[in-house]
């Protein structure tokens, strides 16, 4: 069965190599998920097959279980989706030879900074996009 990410504006579907997560059964955490997601979507509805893709979670929201043989990461039980807009999202960096890249994304947490850096990834230089944000006047 194909799963769709139910976060507004996200077009992720299962089968794209991106993990999908169902609403947690724990009522407290479930409530936090619903609150976080509904703040970003005024027409938010909970569906029976509600899923949120991994792109809405930060790397700190995952762990490798002690019993994992294949080092498969799992979502922490208390994790809450927190990435919803382009200023908080993952920026995918282009690479001329993806088969040799080990890392090709940078997580942007806050847009109140200027950022422009070259990153070396297996002999490929990548330039991250430059973003600047004017500081508000007092």
Secondary structure, 3 states (H helix, E strand, C coil): CCCECCCCCCCCECCCCCCEEECCCCHHHHHHHHHHHHCCCCCCCCCCCCEEEHHHCCHHHEEECCCCCCCCEEECCCCCCCCCCCCCCEEECCCCCHHHCCCCEEECCCCCCCECCEEEECCEEEECCCECCCCCCC
